[in-house]
């Protein structure tokens, strides 16, 4: 089975791009499905279902979505086998821009939008820097010059990534992305062989465990103080 991770900031167009890409995949006979990870609430699973795409939703609640995602990879693979899928796409929320959901040996995709700001690429961590493919959306509402400058900034952060422009409304560019999905590596080995490309964000402090009181006396675990010298 092919396992593909797709990440990006909120409202960058991940679901819209994937819907159009799945249409191109289905036209070529691919047995593809998607697992949608988010925090509190999402209706994207209903959108996938309406498009006839096999989908499973996971909400992390109080947990970091990426920590929730990586601790449920085994369930993702189990669900994919039950659905008899040849390709599984994991759509993960990139909420803090420090997210790192990409897996070694699998195709890693990051989705950004042209209207997020020219300085956005340098603010994003491993989910962009370690991506194999960067999809840039919403190019229809900015000028050609803005598209070129944004793509240049993205390439500066992720020099080895292939950049592709995709319109989530019209589907322009989604066929090319579908071809990249079809060429993605096939998983070999067992679940124990999977490795993340970069460590997850640290998340073990008193506030992670439910503390609400403010002050140094109530802070334990991993935390960092602002240098005011």
NORLIN-V929660 format. One line per field, one symbol per residue. psi: psi as a letter, one per 40 degrees, with the letter a starting at -180 (. if undefined). A space follows every 10 residues. Layout:
# NORLIN-V929660
psi: ???
This chain:
# NORLIN-V929660
psi: ihhhhhiiii fefddddddd dddddddeeh giiihhhacd iieddddddd efhhihihhe beihdddddd eedddddddd ddefiehhhh hihgdeeeig eihheihhhh hiideeided deehbdddde idhhhhifee eiiddddddd dddddddgde ihhhhhhedd eheddddddd ddeiihhiai deeihidiii ihggidddee heihideehi ahihihhe.
